[in-house]
Amino acid sequence: MSDVNLLYTDVEDSLRSTVRDLLGSRCPADAVIAMYDGDRSVVGPLWRSLAADLGLAGLLVPESLGGAGASAREAAVVLEELGGFVAPVPFLTSSVVATAVLVAGRGAVPGAASVHVDDRAVGSAESGTPSVLLDGHGPGLLGALASGERTATLAVPLSASAMSFPVVATSAGDALTGKVTSVAGALDADVLLVPVAVEGGLEVHAVEASAAQMAPVTSLDMSRQLADVSFDGAASELVVPAEAGDQALRTALGLGAALLASEQVGIAQWCLDSTVAYLKERRQFGRVVGGFQALKHRLADLYALVEQARAAARYAAATVAADDSDREVAGSLAQAYCSGVAVKAAEECVQLLGGIGMTWEHPAHLYLKRAKADQIALGTPEAHRTRLGDLVDLPA
Amino acid sequence: MSTPSVSTEDTRRDLAARVESLLSSYPPGSTERLEFLRARFDAGLAWVHFPEGLGGLGLPRGFQQYVEQLLAEAGAPDNEPRKIGIGLGMAAPTILAFGSDEQKQRYLRPLWTGEEVWCQLFSEPGAGSDLAALATRAVPDGDAWVVNGQKVWTSSAHKAQRGILVARTDPNAPKHRGMTYFLADMTDPGVEVRPLRQITGEAEFNEVFMTDVRIPDSDRLGEVGEGWKVANATLMNERVAIGGAAQPREGGMVGKVAATWRSRPEVRTPGMHDRLMTGWVEAEVFRLTGMRLRQKLLVGAPGPEGSAMKLTFARLAQELSGLEVELVGEDGLRYGDWTMTRPEKVDFTGRDAGYRYLRAKGNSIEGGTSEILRNIVAERVLGLPSEPRVDKDIPWKDIPR
């Protein structure tokens, strides 16, 4: 537990404004709303701009492998902005969680400010040798993820967490069989990282998305649409060996939960700001409705919650970046807290906007659906509270 | 708070040298407590963010912790801040901001050493949340003012030598414009202090009756008619003082509940566990929010954000203390002691679970009710419209009461 910096550095502020500018011009709310009617055309160009042009895909990839070598602090700032736009891009699933599986699989600490990765590659997909997956690309899968050339996701349900994740695939030779439901980021991925139970542990295999059967799911949150994924003898390559797989998956899912808190802060802040702005304009009974005390008090309480969520999310990101011994506590703390705040903020937004908040046209529903799905993603608040009880010696 | 710079290191070295020099000139083991505290003040190590010559060194607030740490390690006596909280947290920053040079020289040193205990004479029976409605009158008389009226909820009044006082000096002006701020002498024969027994059984507060109390004009703080502005500076500091103290993990009310949970396995149930962890999470996040706010405020004065902190502080203290009473079951039916006493200092986390539960009820009332604080956050942080104020522009004397 240390006095890490909970504010934003100048570099982080500048990254934020770059990401915000791009999202402002390339991620209009009506394009996200259209995803609920099956039009996903906003995703591809937006993700290419973020991933490759801004280099965000490689934020958590070490510089030696072609990434930016940034820390969880910067990734968190990106997630705040993505949350603020309910941006439908696979940053969390590919650039945080899948990337972290591979970094952790090499024995390094994903998200720490200075990650040193062993150059010795593990499986063929990770080495420079020709592979089915990478067609001989030098820097391996991590390098391809960093450049935005490829996008990956971890094939577990979005509701899986560091505390509990299902392992359903089995491997015979180099062929995978099994079915995973409710996978986020799968529709945007060209590589799937699949946990496989083997004698002596848990391996992670890489599979071409084209080699899997992908059934899109009508999802509560269509801006992060899920898919049911099945493998029927799909060709695969080992990317994390059995002795490192379990730890790598827990680390990556833990990091995902810790950083999801920042997305939730972005959602909550948008909901607060939008509600306040609307209530300063909207008039009823001859008055601006934001002047009614019943509404002022609810917004004051919401402001307090959002400020607190920000502190929790910053602490989670900062302790990961510092590789602080408190990072596990910080991650579950942030997820246990920020989940509820994002949902509360979105619910207040819908309610306080009145009728307009119930419409399809107004983007408030995008935030409510994302917030509610995020509450279940990567461990429910209750699951994180239970884990915290163990971590801080408050046993059930 | 960004990256430690060379100058930060230089400052720490300089502070360490000053502490060293203080300790060698006034070895704590062989120096009388008060003498040591006066010397510490004169060395600028009392509150380093205050100006030189007034107990400080004009440094950012954040360096104070380092000084405290060095002095504590050396076994030096402190000024028992819990006993003089109103002086340190409210009177001092207000005197610093609005006082004349003479006032700062006269008052800050004995305030900090605890030689003069301060109390706060703000609330009145008819002026609680609507503090600006206050009716205590100060009438000019030569080079002094004559004060008559009644104040209430005055902690430490029975021990105080001085009080920060807001009184009405112009009943013909609208209420916010007719007040003036004074540094009152509590030993004046016209000051009568009566204990005010409270919900816990004890009396930490007082009622203060002032009858023809004479205050020299030189003890007026700020301009005549500027009392509201000066009082607001005090109140901002009060909210930070109540809600914003640095705490270790499990440092506040949550630590009491957690300790009970750990030491009494027989009270554990799944339902209680989830409530405990929910409270623990909220308390820890609140602590981090305070840490973040202090990082923001390292250089600078408290703003309306402190009001949001105090709101949460009060809610959590009440929820957690209530949870603990429930948690201990049958023991929650018993109460330590209803005897009327006058506590030396107030510890929100002191005594037993029942006391903590009852005392926490005051947290959402003292220093601004939670309802008023929500107005402040909504108006000053979020920029929402002000409450309608029908009495704002009419002379105070014409307001119906």
HADDOCK unambig.tbl for C-alpha pairs under 7 A between the chains (distance, minus, plus):
assign (segid A and resid 5 and name CA) (segid B and resid 1 and name CA) 6.60 0.50 0.50
assign (segid A and resid 5 and name CA) (segid B and resid 2 and name CA) 6.78 0.50 0.50
assign (segid A and resid 6 and name CA) (segid B and resid 292 and name CA) 5.52 0.50 0.50
assign (segid A and resid 7 and name CA) (segid B and resid 292 and name CA) 6.79 0.50 0.50
assign (segid A and resid 9 and name CA) (segid B and resid 2 and name CA) 6.80 0.50 0.50
assign (segid A and resid 280 and name CA) (segid B and resid 384 and name CA) 6.52 0.50 0.50
assign (segid A and resid 290 and name CA) (segid B and resid 384 and name CA) 5.79 0.50 0.50
assign (segid A and resid 290 and name CA) (segid B and resid 385 and name CA) 6.50 0.50 0.50
assign (segid A and resid 291 and name CA) (segid B and resid 384 and name CA) 6.14 0.50 0.50
assign (segid A and resid 291 and name CA) (segid B and resid 385 and name CA) 4.71 0.50 0.50
assign (segid A and resid 291 and name CA) (segid B and resid 386 and name CA) 6.48 0.50 0.50
assign (segid A and resid 291 and name CA) (segid B and resid 387 and name CA) 6.76 0.50 0.50
assign (segid A and resid 296 and name CA) (segid B and resid 375 and name CA) 6.71 0.50 0.50
assign (segid A and resid 296 and name CA) (segid B and resid 378 and name CA) 5.46 0.50 0.50
assign (segid A and resid 297 and name CA) (segid B and resid 374 and name CA) 5.24 0.50 0.50
assign (segid A and resid 297 and name CA) (segid B and resid 375 and name CA) 6.58 0.50 0.50
assign (segid A and resid 297 and name CA) (segid B and resid 378 and name CA) 6.88 0.50 0.50
assign (segid A and resid 299 and name CA) (segid B and resid 378 and name CA) 6.70 0.50 0.50
assign (segid A and resid 300 and name CA) (segid B and resid 374 and name CA) 5.31 0.50 0.50
assign (segid A and resid 300 and name CA) (segid B and resid 377 and name CA) 5.51 0.50 0.50
assign (segid A and resid 300 and name CA) (segid B and resid 378 and name CA) 5.14 0.50 0.50
assign (segid A and resid 304 and name CA) (segid B and resid 308 and name CA) 5.48 0.50 0.50
assign (segid A and resid 308 and name CA) (segid B and resid 285 and name CA) 6.17 0.50 0.50
assign (segid A and resid 308 and name CA) (segid B and resid 286 and name CA) 6.31 0.50 0.50
assign (segid A and resid 308 and name CA) (segid B and resid 289 and name CA) 5.36 0.50 0.50
assign (segid A and resid 311 and name CA) (segid B and resid 285 and name CA) 6.97 0.50 0.50
assign (segid A and resid 311 and name CA) (segid B and resid 288 and name CA) 5.86 0.50 0.50
assign (segid A and resid 311 and name CA) (segid B and resid 289 and name CA) 5.08 0.50 0.50
assign (segid A and resid 311 and name CA) (segid B and resid 292 and name CA) 6.35 0.50 0.50
assign (segid A and resid 312 and name CA) (segid B and resid 285 and name CA) 5.60 0.50 0.50
assign (segid A and resid 312 and name CA) (segid B and resid 288 and name CA) 6.58 0.50 0.50
assign (segid A and resid 333 and name CA) (segid B and resid 281 and name CA) 6.08 0.50 0.50
assign (segid A and resid 337 and name CA) (segid B and resid 281 and name CA) 6.77 0.50 0.50
assign (segid A and resid 385 and name CA) (segid B and resid 277 and name CA) 5.78 0.50 0.50
assign (segid A and resid 385 and name CA) (segid B and resid 278 and name CA) 6.99 0.50 0.50
assign (segid A and resid 389 and name CA) (segid B and resid 277 and name CA) 6.69 0.50 0.50
assign (segid A and resid 394 and name CA) (segid B and resid 262 and name CA) 6.51 0.50 0.50
assign (segid A and resid 396 and name CA) (segid B and resid 268 and name CA) 6.94 0.50 0.50
assign (segid A and resid 396 and name CA) (segid B and resid 270 and name CA) 6.40 0.50 0.50
assign (segid A and resid 396 and name CA) (segid B and resid 273 and name CA) 5.71 0.50 0.50
